[in-house]
Structures are given as structure tokens and as C-alpha cells.
Amino acid sequence: MGARGGSGLYVGRGTAALLAALLLSLLVSLLVLAALYGRCRQPPPPARPAAALGPDPGVPGAPMGFSLRRLPPHLLPLHYELELWPLVRPGEEEPFGFSGQVNITVRCRQDTRTVVLHSVGLHSHRAAVRGPLPHAGAAVEVEGLRLEEEDELAVLELREPLVAGRRYVLQLFFHGRLREDRHGLFLIRYTDLGSSRMLVASQMEPAHARMVYPCFDEPEMKATFDIRIIHDPSYVALSNMPAIDVSEMKDENGSLWSVTTFNTSLKMSTYLTAFVVCDLAYVNRTERGNEIRIWARKEAVKNGYVDYALNITGPIFSFLEDLLNISYPLTKTDLIALPYFGEGAMENWGLLIFEEETLLYLPSDKVSDRKTAIALIVSHELAHQWFGNLVTMTWWNELWLKEGLASYLENLGTTFVEPKISLHEIFYDRIVKPVLSQEHDIAVRSLSESEDRLNGLFALITLFDKISYNKGASITWMLSGFLTEKLFTRALNSYLKEFAFSNANQDDLWTHVQLVVDAQDEVQLPASVKKIMDSWTCQSGFPVLTFNITTGTISQEKIHNKKRENSTDFYNNTWIVPISWMRNGSSQPLMWLDNSSKVFPEMQVSESEYDWILLNVNLSGYYRVKYDQLNLKRLVHLLENDPKAIPAVSRFQLLDDVFALRKSGYIEIEAALELTKYLAREDELFIWNVVLVNLVPDSMDGTLKNYEVYPLLKKYLLKRMLPIYRYYAGFIRKNVDALEDDYFAQVHLGNFFAKACWLGLQDCLDLSSELYTKWMDNPDYKIPFLIRRTVCCYGVAVGSDKELDFAWEMYKHNDSTKEDKDILLFAMSCAKESWLLHRSLRYGLSDTQFSSRYIANILDYVLSKDIGHRIAWEFVTENWSFLSERYGKGLLNILQLMGKFVNTDVQIQEIDGRNFLLCNCRRGSTRGFCYPTSPRHCTNEAGCNLKHFYRDDGKRAHSCCRFSIIIH
């Protein structure tokens, strides 16, 4: 042992081991406590009244420690006077900018000599402070204005402090650039009636209003707005409120501009302000005093593509008003379809903005899910007029209060205007299943997130996910289920009335639900509403219930992957679980599991094989169920003899649960397959879809490599698929339009046919060849949309070069839509002969209009085929010089695919040196290569991405590369 040199505390090995054990014990204890008590944090103590607030530490001087998340509480905005001037005229060339002026009336809540508000990407060249009001001519001198771009702040330093309790007007002049990334105020270029055109639009959520005008860009800082837009006279200007005046003005050069002034807005958050300057057309209708206008390209309006949206918007508004018993507070609502909006849709009060594809319904969409998709997204955005606009979450950490509730209501609104759709089935298929599957794989976060984790825009954006939308809707569905819809809507009405034009958090919602529960005797709960619901919103994941029907015992644990995790991993999460259940086909009273395990004597069964129990009927709760072998055997017997004895949604849930539990190691595959024996009698496509998704993966050709599994899978599934296949094939051959109202055929029939053909069902292959040949004989013939992708793929697969060449010729047609082109690219990759696959790749090189993105797409499709890896590799290496010369930086699309098939040192050497040098980098078992910034120079200092790779000498590499590709 060497000398104990150096300073500090020295401990021996025995002491160190003891300390380590103590630390480990402490860590485990903390984890246990976190699991037991890690519910939503209590709200902070209520803020002192403004009059009680003392001067902040920065008087005189600036307040310290500005937060990126929250502004200092010194000022409260009351009213904005906002003028925007987008400097865009038809036919003019870029760059395009905008200028503006904002006057913000604020109430000072705490003496301060510093005004802090949000601003990013704007040049604020002048600022003034008027007041205190109502003194005419009074002002506070501004000593300095600085922009803190990193924190997205504008800071005004004042010579004298603003005084608590007084009102002031902040006046700022600014200008900026119109963006093209669909954030803030941006420019869109599009084509209409054969001409190139431009429009200006906005997207402010979650924190982009600060890119358009200096503001207090937080959802809780609501205010009213007077908005004025200056624009070219050939355009129309739209905003949240109705226009009350359009006048003219001349600029300093004498050029004429129009000035549109809008009525004063309702009190709202900055993320809901909206502006559009455009040359679009509209159709309109009035419903209960609300003028509804649907705007789109003139060509789309002329052809009637917006008529369906117009027909359903008014009825959905009326449905929501009647359901919530709260009238819509505006007199006009614009829904505008923007080309290339990219955000899906945005619920701005009075001016709802949609991606064009989500609002337009074309005649060719008749037998597709497009109509339902439009109804869903319109219902979702209209639901936000109450949840999000009228009542807004206090902060983004409880985003689910608007997105979850809107996702819940979108299904109610859709089934109201499309009553042939089953609410239970569409809700489970669209909402519950996707998020259960995601949380099954990885429980990323709780529904109500802690504020301290939201420390930037990126963190805010990550909240717009399946947890906020789908899980939020799912636990809302569960809450409505155990309360009854009548009590739940009564609670929503109370909540909306209390917090109208204000903000709320989830505890406010629980309080109003509790008030309704306390006012009646019909529904009795095992705990307070807050305690029940916090168990679902304040911890990640969900429970799996294990049910023993012999003893009537139900236990719960947090779902986790038993295959991956060590058996000593500790899970002590518990939920208060509502259990709807059925016994021998009869619904039973709701039960509650409020501990980790509980015995329910009512659920003990007899020895009769006909005595069975089903939990979570119609998926009323957000959890999975693991049955014991006895009950599972009885359910299998029941399904084989009378599948309709179990509701369709519960059959779906049974299969979804067993496959998910098998995936995570709770049960064996044999148990899951037992439940599929009855499938020859299953006539619901959405149930078949969950089976095929689990047994036949998306990258189907990879399964062919397991030559023992494929024939068994084929034999097992095909004989069970035949009855439902024949049913739908009859419609395809005779009257496909009859499927117009079959939602699940529109959503799942394409996948079902694709799997049937892949499994080698001869009639599926024959039907594909028959319809593809019919199209070749008559290019005006339309292959049914539902199975177009499958038909084109297998039409080429069973054909020859003639079928491939036809696909290419149709791809080049100018009237081919983006979706059609993608289908044809995919079809070309379905060729079974190597030389035909190589030809499909070479076609891309022969067309100068063929972008790098399309080359990448066809490569990706070819790579997904069992014989495609070698062909794709040879194509890229043989044509590297040509690809590099033609596409330049666009090669990124192609290089990103190379990690899929570059897996040997020989292959890396083959591509190294082709017009540029690739840096070969390693980190552990992961190898990669990158495109260095210096095209012909790859040194030790030119390693790959700083975060992922190391140099050959073991030191961290410099981040000099444009991009890198990981190879496993």
C-alpha cells in the first residue's frame, strides 16, 4: 500500500464499504418514498395581495435571476393595442419582413424599476412608458432597452420605479423577418388557379407570440386585444375578432395600403392571438348567431372541397354548447385551410387554422377515412373553444387539461355528426390503445408534469405528445365512466363557469367534480376525487391487475418489462382503480381496488366451465388485466362457442392485453395464441388488426428469414382469415362504395389485405393482379383507395417489367398526388426479381425532377425487402459520384439510410473516398461514419459528433461534421 498522500479525508476499505451500504440503503428508501408519496406537488402558497407586496430586491435596480420559464410577477397585462404590418405584396421578391407597434396597459403589482417581457427575433428600436394612468401626459423615462436573446426577453430599465397598484402603458416599436418555418409570423408560398401566390399566417403555441410582438407570453397572463393589420389592398386580413373597419393609408413612398381594424377581443392568452393575410375564398353559414366561414384556396372552394367541413362545424358547435350548457361567446368563427401549415391544426379563438389536408374533403376520398379524420380534428379544435380558450391551464405542465379534454370530446363530437361510428370502438382504437402501448414500452412521464422540468421551449414542445392527448382523454373517459356522464358534464359546467376567461389547474377541476359528487347520493366513491385522480395523473405508467378467480383476489403492480429488468427492481406504485366487470354475460356493480391487493368474494367462481368473469368491460379503466389460467381457459372456450357474448371492445381489449403482456414477459406466447383460436368467427376488422399487428410485423419481409415460423404462421392465420377476407373481397369486386360508412374498413382494410397477400392468400394475389391489369388497360380507372397500396405492390410483384414500367409512367404524370406518388414508389420496390429492383432505382437517376428525398424513399422501400439490401448497397456505391454531384447537401436523406446496410469494414472502405472522405468513428460497440466539414480532409481532429463518438486515441472528438450516422 502506498503512502496516503494529499489532503482530504481518508477512509479504509471496511468503512468505505459500510458507507456505500448506507448510501445504497438511503437511495432505496428515497425511491420507496418517492413511489409512495411522489404525488403531484402541492400548489405554492397563495401570492400576497398586490398591496402587501414589498419592493423587489432590484429597486433601485433590476430584479435578479430571470427565469426562462416564468416572468417576474411585478406587472400584470390588462390590454394590448397591437398594430402589425406584414410588408408583402404580390409579385415582389424576398426578403419579406414586418413591422409593428404595441401598447400594453399593465397593472403594477410590485414596485419595480425594471420592466421584463418576452421578445425574441425582433428588433425593438424604441420604447416608452406612459403613466401612471389616468394622468394625461405622465410618463416614466426609459433609461435603457436591452434584448436578452438567450432568455427571450426584452428588458426596460427605468429612471423611476413603477408604483404598485397603479396602471401604466408600455409602448414598443419593433420589426422582424417573416419566417418560413411555420412558427411566429410566417410566409407560405402556394399555387392556386394555376398561379403562384403567397400568404402570411401565424402559429403562436406554445411560446411563439414573442416572435411576433413583445408581450407577456405566458398562458396565465390573459388580456384583451385591439388589433390592427396593415396589408396590401389585394389581400384580406383576418384575426380573432370580426373586422369592424377597413380603411386606406399611404406609406412614405406614396404607396397605397389597406388597414383592417378588428373588434376588441375577449380576455385571452397570447398563444391564442392569430393573424392571416391572404387571397383565399370562403363559404359561410350562420349557426345560433355564430357566422362560420371556411376559407381555402379558391380552386378548392370552387370544387366544393370545403363543403363537408362547413356542414359539420355548426352542428358540432351546437352539440358542445348543449353538452356543456355554456354558450360560445363569439359572433364569428373562421376555419382556414392553409397549404403547408404543417401543424395539423390550431384552435385560436375565432380563427382556427388547419393544414389543408385535414380540412378538405375531395370526391375521391369517398371510401376512405378522410371524412372521419376531418370530423375528429374539427371536433377537437372546437372543443378547445371551451377547454383551452375559455378556461386555460395555469401553466404548460398541466397541458392535458386542454389537450386531454379536447381529445375526449373530439370523439363525442364526431360520433354525433357521424352516428354510424361506434363511440366505444373508435375511442379504444384511436385513443386508448396507442398510449397504452407507448406507456407499456416506456413510462416517460406523468400526466401532470413538474414545473421544474420545463426549463425551455424544447421541454414545452415535448409535452405535446400521446401522454397529454391520449392518456389525458383516457383518464377523462374513466372519470366520466365511474361518475356517469350526467354528473361529469355537470361538473364540467361548474368548472367552466367558475374559471371562464381565467386559468385553472387540475386541482380546480377535481374540486368541482367533488362538489357535484357531494351534492348527490347515487354515486359513492372510496376516496376523494383528488386522491383517486391524482393516482392517475401524478405518476407515470399504469397498473396491470392480476386476477385469481378461485380466490377472488385482485392485485396490482406498475406495468414493466419483466424480460429486461432485474427481478429485484422495486415497484411500489398503487392506483385507486375502478373495476367494471361482467359475470356470465351480466354486468355487475362497479368495484374499487384501493390497495395493492384485495379479495372480492363476489368474484369467486364455481367449478362450472360456464362460470366466467370479465374485468374492465368496454375498457372503462386505464389498465391491463392478467387473468389466471382457469379464467383464461373459460374465456377461450366462450370465444370459440359464442364470441358475441363478449362485447367487441372487450374482445379487442382481451387480445391487446395478452399480446402486450406476452411482450413484457407476464405470460407466454402460447397463452396469447389460445385466445386467437376463435378468429374464424371474428368479423370485426379492428380486432383482426390488433392480431395482425402483433403476429405479422410491419417489416414483414424480415420474418421470411425465419423459415420455420413463416409456414406455420401462414397455415395458422390463413384458414382463420378466409371468412372475413371473402366478405370484404366481395365488396371490392362488386360495390366498394358500400363501405363508405364502414369506418374500420377505411382504417384497417388496407393493412388486412396487405397481410393476406404477404401470407400468400391466392385470391388476394389474384385480385391485386386483376385490378392492376384493369388500371393498365384503362389509366382512368381508379383502384379502390382502401387497398390501392396493396394492389399496386402485388400487381408489380406478380407481374413482369411491363407492370413495373407502367408504375413508373404513372408516377411521372403531373396529376399524380403526393400520396399516389408514394404508393407507386412503394409498388416499384415490390418487384421480386433483382434486376427489376435495380431498374426501379435507376429510374430515379433518369429523371432530373427526382429529388434526393424521393431517391431516399425508394431506397428505404427497397431496403425493407428481403433481397433489397445488396441491391441498394450496390446502387449507392456504383452511383455515388453522380448522386453527390446532383444532390449535394440533399445527400443527407440518402446517407441517413446507409446505417441500415453498412455493417462491415469492407463496405466502409468501399464508400470511403468517393468524392468526399468519411471519418470512421467508434464508441464501444457502436461504429459510425460522418461527412467532415472539410470535404477531403479527415484527421484526428475531424472526428464525429461530439456527443456520440471518440477519436481512435480514445479522446473526445471535435464536433466538425455536418452529420453522423450510427451503425449497430
N, C-alpha and C positions, 0 to 999 in steps of 0.2 A: 504494500500500500504506500502510495506516495505521500509526500508532505501535504498538510492541509493549508495550502497557501491561499492568499487573497483574503478579502474582507467578507463579512456577512455571517449568517447563521449556518452552522453545520449540524446535521443530524445524522445519526448512524442508520444502518440499513433496517434494523428492527424498528426503530422509531419511525422511519420513513414508511415502512410497511403498515404500521399502526395508523399513521396519519392518512395514508392512502385509503385504508379500510374505512376510517371515519368519514373521509370526504365522499367515498362511494355511497356509504350509508346515508349521508346527508343529501346527496344528489337524488337517491331513490326516494327519500322522504319528500323532497321538494316536488318530484314528479308525481308522487301519490297525491300530495296536497293540491297540486295544480289540476290533477284529474278530478279530485273531489270537489274543490272549491273554485275551480277556474271558470266560473260562470262569467257572464257579462259584468264588466266593472260597473260599480255604482256610479251614477252621474255625479259630476263635481258639485260641490256646494253651490247653491244659487248665488249669482252675482249680486253684489251690493247695489242698491239703487244708485242711479247716476249722481244724485245729490250727496250720497255718502262716500263716493269715491274721492280719495285724496289726489293730489297732484302726482303724476307719474314721475319715476326717478329721473326722467330726462328733462324736467322743467327746472331751470332753463337747459335745453339740450335735447338730443334725440333719444327716444327710448332704445334700450339695448336689446340685443338678441332677437332680431326679427325672425319670425318663423316662416318657413316656406309654406307651411300648411295653413296657418291662420294669421289674419291681420291683427294688429293691436286693437283692443276694444274701445279706443278713445272716441271714435267717430261712428255714427250710425247714418247711412244714407237714407234719405227720405224721398227724393225726387231727382230724376235726370232730365235735362233738356239736351238732346243729342242731335247733332247735325252730321250727316255723312255725305261725302261727295266722291263717289267712285269715278275716276277720270277715264271712262271707257266710252268710245264712240265706234259705231260700226265701220269697218274698213280700216281703222287705224292700226298701226303696228305697236307692239310692246316696246318698252316696259310699261305696264299699267300700274297705277298707284291709286291712292285715295287720300283725302284729307278730311279733317273734321274738327268739330269743337264740341266740348261737353261742359255743361254747367251742372254741378251736383250739389243739391241742397242737403246739408248734413246737420245732425244734432250732435253737439259736443257732449260726451258723457264723462269726460275726464280732462282736466286742464292739460294742454299739451302745446309745445311749440313746433311739433313735427307732424306733418300730415303724411300718412303712408297708405297708398292704394296700389292696385295691381296695374302693371303695364309691361308688355314685352313685345319687342319687334317694332315699336312705334318711336317716332322722333317727336318728342314733346318740346316744342321750341318756345312756348310761353305759358306762364301760369299766373293766376291771380286768386286772391281770396277776398270776397266781399262779405261784409257783415261786421258785427252781429246784426241779424235781421230783428226788427223791420226797419232799422235806421237807414234811411236813404243816403247813399254816398259813402257810408262807412266801409272801411277796408282794413285788412291786415297785410302789412308789407311782406312780400316773399323775398327772403334773403338769398335763397338758392334752390335750384331744382336739379336733382340728380336721378339718373336711371340706374337701377341695380339689376342688370340683365340676368345675372345668375339666379337671383331670388325673384325675378319677375316683378319688380317693384318700381314705382315712381315715388320719390320722397321729396316733399316740400319743406324746407327749413324756413321758419317764420321769425320775424323780428320780435313779435309779441305773442304771448300764448293765447290760444283759443280757450274760452271760458266754459266750464261745464254748465250744462243747462241751456246754452244759447245756440241759435241756428246760424249757419254760415253757408255761403255758396263758393264752391271750388270751381274755378274756371280754367280749363286746359285746352290748348290748341295743339293739334298733332297731325302727323301724316305718316303713311306707311305704304308698303308694296302689297298689291293683290297677290295672294298666294295661289299655287296650283296644287297644293297637297290636301285640299278639302278640309282645312282647319281655319278657323277665324273667318275672314272675308276673302273669298277666292274667286277665281275666274274659271269658267267652263267653256270649252270650245266644242261645238257640235254641228251637225248638219240637219237642216230642215227644209223640205220642199226643194231639195237639190242645191241649196246654198249653204255656205259656211257661215256660222253665226257664233255669237258669244253671249254669255250672261254672267251676272255676278250673283253669288249666293253666300250664305253664312252657315257655319256649324260651330256652336259655342260650347257644347257639352264635351267634357266636364269643366274645363278651365281655359277656354279659348276666347271668351269675351274680351279678356285683357289684351288679345292680339288686335282687336278692332277699335277699342276705345279705353282710355284709363277708367278704371271702375273698381268697386269693391266686389271682387269676383268670388264670392262665397255664397252658397245656397241660402244661408240664414239671413244674409243682408238684403232683404227684399225692399223694393222701392217701386214707385210709379215712374212711367217714362212718357215724355213728349218727344216724338221722333220726327225728324225732317230729313228727306233724302233728295239730293240734287243729282240729276241724271240727264242723259241725252233725251231729247224730246221723242225719239222714235221708240224708246223703251217705256215700260210701265214699272212703277216701283210698288213693292208690297212689303208690309211689315205686320206686326202682331195685330194691330187695330185697323179699323176701316179708315181709308183716306177721307179727309174732310175738306181738302183744298188742293188744287193743282194750279200753280202759277208759273210765270216765266221770269227769268233773270238773264243778264248778260255778264260774262266774265270780263276780266281786264282787257281781253283782246277783242271784245265785242261779240263773241260767240254766244249763241242762244242756248240756254239750258232750261229744263223743267224743274220745278220744285214741288215735291209732293209732301204734304203735311198730314200727319195721322192723328187720330183722336188720342187722348190721354189713356194710357194703358191701365190695366188692373195692377195691383201690387204683385210683383213677381221677382224671381231671381234673375241675375244677369245671364245665366246659361240658357235662359228661355227667350232672350231677345233674338229676333230674326229679321233678316233683310234679303230681298231678292230684287234685282233689277234685270228685266228680261223682255224678250219679244215673243212670248208664248200666247197660246189661246186657251180659252176655258169654256166649260159648260157649267150651268148652275141650277140650283133648286133651293127652295126655302122649306125648312122643317122647323115647326114650332118657333117661328120668328128668327131662326138662325139661317142666314144665307150661306149656302155651301157652294163653293166653287172648286172645280177640279181643273187644274192647269197642266198643260203638257205641250209638247211640240205641236205646231199647227197641223202637221200631217197626221199625227196620232189622234188629235181631236176630230179632225175631218173624217177619219176612218172609223170612229166610234170606239176607239180602244179604251177610253176613259169612262164609258157608259156604265160598266159594271160597278166601278168604284163609286160613281155618283148614285147609283141605285141602292147601294147598301149603306152609305155613310149616314144618311138621315135616319133610317131605321135603327142603326146601332146606337146613334146618339140618343134616340128616344128610349131604347131598351135600357141604356145605362142610367138615364135620368130616372126612369121608373124604378129600376132596381135599387138605386142608391137614395132615391127620394130627395135629390139635390138637383136643381135646375142648372143647366150650362149657362155661365154668366156672360158670354159674348154674343154679339149680334151677327158676326160673320166668322166663317172658318174657311180658309184656303188650304187645299191639299194640292201640292205641286210636285209633279214628276220631273225630276232633273236627270238629264243624261249624265252618266258617270259620276253620280253623287258619291257612291262608294260606302255610305254609312248604313245602308238598309233603310232607315227612316229616323226622323227626329220630331218630337212632339211639341215643338214650340207653340205657345198659346196663340191660337188664331192663325198660325201659318205653319202647317205641318209639311215637312219636306221629306220626299221619298226618292229612293233610287228608282229610275224609270221602270226597271223590270219588275219591281214589287207592286206597281200600281196599275200597269197597263194589261188589259186582257184582250188578246187577239183571237180572231175566229179559229185560228189553227191550234189554240190552246184548249179547245172544247173538251177533248178527252185527255186531260192532264190535271195535275194538282194545282195548276196556277190559280184557278178561281178561289179555291180554299186558302191558298197562300196569301192572296190579296185580302180576303176576309179576315184572316188572322192578324196580318200586320196592321190593317186599318183599325181593327178592334183594339189591338194593343196600344196604338198611338192615341186613340180616342179615350181609352181608359186612363191614360196619363193626364187628361184634362182635369181629372179629379185627383188622381194619385200621382203627385209629382208637381203639377202646376198649381192646383188649388191648395193642396197641402203638400209641403215639400219636406223631405228629410232634413234634419238639422245639420247633418254633415254626411259626407260621402261614405263613411264607414257603415252606414245603415241604408245603403243604396237599395237593398232588397225591398224596403218599404214602398218604393215606387215601381221598381222593375219586377219584383216578385208578384205584387198585387196586380199589376198590369198584365203579366203573363198568365195569371189565374183568370182574370176577366176576359182576356182575348178569346179563350175557348168558349166561354159563355156567350159572348157576342157573336162568334162565328156560328155556333150551333143554333142561335136564334135566327140568323138570316139564311142559314143552310141547314134546315131541320132534319134532313136525311142523314146527317152525320151524327154518330153516337158520341155524346159528350164524354162518357167514361172511357171509351176505347181510344178516342183521339187524345185525351188528356194523358193516359198512361203511355201511349205510343210516342207522343211528341215531347211530353214534359217530364214525366217521372223516369221512364227507362233510361234516357240519355244521362241524366245526372246521377242516378243510382249506379250506373256502370262506371262513370267517372270517379265517383267517391269510393266505389269498390276497389278501384285500382290504386288511387292515392287520395287521401283526405287532405286536400290542400289547405283549407282554412275553414273557419266558422262562418256562419251566415252574417252575423253581426261582428264585424272586424274591429280590432282595437285601433284607436286613432293614432297611437304612436307608431304604427307600422305604415301609415300613409304619409310618407315624407317627400312626396314629389309627384309630378304629373304621371310618370310611368306607373307608380303604385296605384294612383286613382284609376287609370285605364284598365289595369288588371282586374279591377272589381267588376267590370262589365263582362261577366262570364256565366257559366251554367249554374254556379252556386247562387249568385244574386237572382238570376232569372228563373231557372228551373227548380232549384231547391226552394227558393222563396215561394214560388207558386205551389209547390208540393206540400209545404207545411201549412200554407194557407188553405189548400184543399182539405188537409187533415183537420185543421181547426174548424172549418165550416162543417165538416162531416160530423164531428162529435158534439158540436154545438147545435146543429141543424141550421140550414140555410137561412131560415127566418130570423133566428137570433143573431146570426153572424151579420146579415145585412143591416139589421137594426143597430148593431154595434158600429158598423162602418159609417152609418148615417150619423150617429152621435159623434164619432171621431172627426168626420169631415166638417160638421157644423162647428165643433169646438175650435178647430185649428185652421179654418178657412182663411186664405190669404196670409198664412203664417207657416210655422215649421213645427215638426214633431219628431219624436224618436219612438223606438219600438215600445218602450215602457208606457208612453202615452196611449198607444193602441191597446196594449194589454189592460190598461186602466179602464178604457171604455168598453172593452169586452167584459171585464169583470162587473162593471156597473149593470150591464144587461143581464148577466148571469144571476147577479144578486137580486134582480127585480122579478124573478120567476122561480117556480118550484119544479118545473118539468125536467130540466137537465141538472144533474148533480155531478160535480167534479171532485176528484180525490185530493186536489190541492188547488191553490190559487192559480189563476190563468197565467200569471207571470212565472210562477215556479214551473208549471207544465211547459210553457212555450220557451222559456229560457233554456230548458234542457235540450231543445232542438236548434235554437239559434246561436247559442253561445259556446258550442263545442263542435268540432269538426266530425265528419263521418256520420254514421247512423248505426243502429243496432241490428244484429241478427238474433232472432228469437229461436231457441231450441225447445221443441215441444215433445213431451213424452205423454202419449195418450193413455197409457196404462195407469200412470200415477196422477195425470192431470197437471204435471209440473211444467211451467214455462220459465226459462232462464234467458237472460240477455247478456250480450257482450258486444263491444265495438267490433264492427267488421274489419278484418285484416287478412293479410295473405299468410296463411299458415305454412305455405311451402317455402316462402322466402325468409320468414322471421324466426328468430331463435325461440325455442319453447319457453324460455324464461322471460320473454318480453312481457311487460306488465300493462294490462289494460283494466282500468277501474271505472270507466265511464258508465254512467247509467242514464237512462231516459225515462220519462213518465210516458208510458206507451198506451194509447187507446187500441183495444183489440176488438175489432168487429169479427164475428165468427158465425159459422153455419154448421149445423149438425144434421146430417142425412137430408140435406136439401132445404132445411128450415132455418131462417135467420134467427139468431139468438140475441139477447140483450148485450149491450156493449160492456166489456170488461176492461179493467185497468191493471197494467203491470207497473207498479211504482217502486219496486225493489229489484235487486239483481236477480232474484229468483222468487217464485211464488207458486203455491199449489192452488189449483182451481178445481174443486171437487166436481163442479158441473161438467167439466171436460174429461172426466174419466169415462172410458167407453167399455162396452160389453165385449164378449168374445165373438159376437157375430161379425162376419166379414162385411156385412152391410152397414155396420155402425162406423161412420167416418166423420171426421171433423176437418173443416177448412178455416184457416185463420186469415185475417186481413182481407176480407171479402171485397172484391172490386177495388183492391189496392187503396183502401181508405187511409192507411197509415204509411209513413215513410220508413219502411224497414223491410228486411227479408226474413223468410221463415224456413227453418230447417226442421223437417218432420222426422220422427223416428221411423225405423224400418217397418213397423206394423202399420202405421197410418199411411205411409207411402205405398205399401203393398195394396192397401184397400183403395187408395185413390187410383192406382194403376188399374185395378180391377174395375172400378167405376167408369173410368175413361174408356176402357175397351168395350164396355157394355152400354153405357149411356153418357157419352161425353157432354151432352147438353144439360145434364144435371148440375154441372158446374158452370157458372156464368163465363162468358167468353173472356172478359178481362181477367178473371181468376185463373182460367186455363193458361192465358198468356203469362200471368204472374208466376204460376207454378213452374212453367218451363224456364222462364227467365231466371227465377231463383235457383233452380237446380243447376243450370249451366254456370251461373255466376258462382255458386257455392263450390261447384266442382273445380272451377278455375282457381279458387283460393284455397283449395285443399280441405274443405269441410266435408265433402262427400267424394265418392269415387265415380268415374265416368259411367260405370255400369248402372248405378242408381239413376243417373240422369237419362240414360238411354231407355231404361224401363218405362219412363213416362212418355216416351215418343212412340211406343208400340201402337198406340191407337190412331196414329196420324192419318191412316187411310180414311178415317171418318171425320177428319178435321176439314172444315170448309171455310175457315177464316184466314185470309191472306196474311193479316198482321201477326197471327200466331205462327203460321208457317215461316214467316220472315225471321222470327227470333230463333227458330230451329236452324234454318239455313245459315244465318249469320254465325252461329256457334259451331256448326258441323262442317260448313263449307266456307273457308275464309275468303276474304276479298282477293288476295293474291293467290288465286286458285291454282295456277299452274305449278306453284311450289309444292302442292300436295301430290302432284303426279310423281314427284321424286320418291315418295314412299309407295313403292309399287305393291306392297302388301295391303295398305289401307284403302287405296282407291277402288279396287274391285269390290271389296266388302261394303264400302260406303255407297257405291253405285247400286249394288244389289239391294241394300237395306232401304235406301231412300226412294229409288225409282218406283218400286211397287206401291209405296205409300203416297207418292206424288201424283200418280196417274189420275185418280178421280178428280182432284181439283184442277189439274192441268187440262184435262179434257173439257171440263166445264168452261174455263176461260178461253181455251183454244177455239171453242165453238163461237164465242163472241168475236174473236179476232177474225175468223173466217167469214162470218155471216153479218154481224151487226155490231161493230166496235163502238158505235155511238151510244149503244145501250149502257155502256159503262160510264157514261158522263157523270152520273151521280154516285158512283161507287168510289168513295174516297180512297179506300185502302188498295183498290186495284190501281188507281192513279199513282199511288205512292210506292207500292211494293211489287206490282206485276212485272215490271222490267227486271228486277232482281230475281224474281222467281223463275222467269223464263231463261235468264242467263244461267242460273244454276242447273236448270233442267237440261239445257243444251250442253253445258260443260260435263254433266254426268252422262251424256251420250244418249239421251232420250231421242229415239229416232224420229218421232213425229215432230219434235221441236226443231231438229236439224232440217227436216223436210219442209216444214212451214217457213223457216228462215230462208231457205233456198228458193222456195216458191214465191214469197213476197219480194225478195231481192230481184229475182228474174223479172217479175211483173214491173218493177221500177225501171229496170234496164230497158225493157221493151217500150215503156211509156214514162219518160222522165217527169211528166206532170203528175204521175201517181204519187200519192203520199202514203208512205209506210206508216201504220198506226204509231203515234208518238210514244205510247206506253212501252212498246217493245222495239222501237227503231234502233236503238243502240245494239241490242242483241241480234236483230235481224241482219243489220249491216255487217256485224262481226262474223256471224256464222255464214252469211251469204258469201263473204270473201273466203272464209276458212274452208268451206266445202267446194269452192269453185277453183278457178284457174287464174291465169294472168288477165283474162278478159274481165273478171269481176273486180280485180284489183285496179286495173286501168280505169274502169268506169268510176270507181270511188274517187280516184284522183281527178278525173274530169269534172265530177260533180263538186268536188272540193273547190275547184278553181272558179266556179260560177260566182258571178258578182252578187247574185241574190241569195247566196247561202248565208244563213245566220251564223253567229259565233257558235251557237250550240250545235248546229248542223256540221260545221267545220270540225268541231271537236269529235263528234260522233264518227265522222269519216276518217279522221286521223287514227282514231282508235281501231276502226274497222280494218284499215290498212295494216295494222300491226297484228291482225288475227290470222294472216296467211300462214299456212302450215309448212310451206317449202322455204328453205333458207334463201334461195335465190330471189324469191318474191319479197321476203322481208328486206333483203338488201336493196331491191328495186324501190320499195316504198321509202327507204331512207334517201336514196339518190334522187327521187323526185323533188325532194326539198331543195337540193342543190341546184336544180334546173330552173327554179322559179326565183327570180330576184325579189319578189314580194314576200317570199317566205322568211319570216322574221326568226331571230335566234330563239325566241320563246316557243315558236311552233316546232323548230328543229328539236328543242329540248323536250317538248311534249311527245313528239313521235318517238324520240329516243326512250323516253320514260315508258311509253307503252310497249315498245319492243323489248325493253329490259324486263318487263313483267312477265314475258313469255318464257317458257322453259328453254327454248332454243335460241332466245334472243340475246343472251349475254355476250356470246362470242361475236355475233354479227354486229352488235352495237359497238363493241370494242374495236373491231377491225375497221368499221366505218369511220369512227372518230380518229384513229391513228393514221389511216390512209389519207384522210382529207383535212388533216389539221391545218396545213398551210392555207388552204382555201377558206376554211371556216374562220381562221384568225384574221385573214385579210378582209373578208366580207363583214364580219360581225364585231370585230374589235372588242370593246368593253362588254358587248352583248354576250360574249363567250361565258360570262358568269352563269347564265342559265344552263349551259351545257356542262361546264366544269362541276357544277353542284351535283350533277348526276354521276360523275366519274367515280366517286367513292363507292358506288354500288357495285362496280365491276373491276376496280383496280385493287387487286389483293395479292399481288406477288411483286417481288423486286424486279423481275424481268419486265413486267408491264410498266412499272415506274420508269425503268431505263428506256423503254420504247418511246414514252412520251416526253421524257426529259430532252430538252434541246430543240424541240420543234418550234422554231421562231421565238420562243422565249424559254427561259430556264425555270424549272420547278425546283423549289427548295424542298428537299426530303427531310421531314422533321419527325421526331419520335418523342413520345412521352409514355413511359411504362409500356403497356401492351398496345397502345394506340399509335398508329402511324398516320402521317398526313403529308400533303404537299401543298405548296401555295405559289401564287403568281407574284414574284417580287416587284417592288416598285421600279427597280432598275431592270429593264427588260432582259439584258444579257449579263446580269451580274448577281451571282448568288454566293455570298461569303458567309463566314461565321456570324457576322453581324446582321446578316439578312435572313434570319430565321423566320419562323412563322408567328402566328398570333401570340401576343404577349401573355394572354391568359391561359393558353392551352398547350404551348409547345416549349421545348427546351432545345438548346444547341447540342451538337454532338459532344461537346466537352462538359455537358451537364449544367452549364449556366443558363440562366433565363434568356430567351431570345428577344431580340429587339422587334417591336411591332412595326415592321416596314412593309408588310404585304397588303395587297388590296383585299384579299380574302383568302380563306383557307378551307380545305376540305378534309373532313375526318374519315379515316379508313379503319374499320374494325377488323 
